[in-house]
Amino acid sequence: MKGTVKRIMYEKNFGFISVEDEEKDIFFHRSGVKEDFNDIRDGEEVEFDLEDTDRGPQATNIVKV
């Protein structure tokens, strides 16, 4: 999938990605970022896989486009 990083909270090691056709933003944890977590910025386009977890969908294998 493709989306745009909406918000990153570096101190808490997670963030959210917005996807055009999705109603809710998708959560991601720093462990789901394939590159350096600190190199990803708000507003950047990313590609990712979507994984269903017990807390809802989560982005994994995140890379900048």
C-alpha positions, -999 to +999 in steps of 0.1 A: +000+000+000+010+036-003+003+064+021+016+096+037+031+099+071+007+120+090+024+122+124+055+108+140+062+108+178+099+100+179+100+100+217+073+073+218+087+053+188+055+053+168+034+073+143+005+072+119+001+070+081-029+083+063-042+064+033-065+081+008-094+055+008-091+046+045-113+063+071-088+059+100-051+065+100-029+034+103-006+030+133+031+020+129+058+013+154+095+020+148+102-017+144+080-017+113+103+008+095+129-009+072+150+023+070+162+045+099+131+055+119+146+089+125+150+096+088+112+095+082+094+128+084+058+140+085+043+145+050+066+119+033+051+093+010+057+057+020+050+022+009+041-005+035+024-038+042-007-040+063-008-065+091-039-073+112-031-073+149-053-077+180-053-039+183-063-033+147-043-028+114-007-019+117+018-008+090+050-029+086+079-031+061+077+007+057+100+024+031+101+059+017+089+062-019 
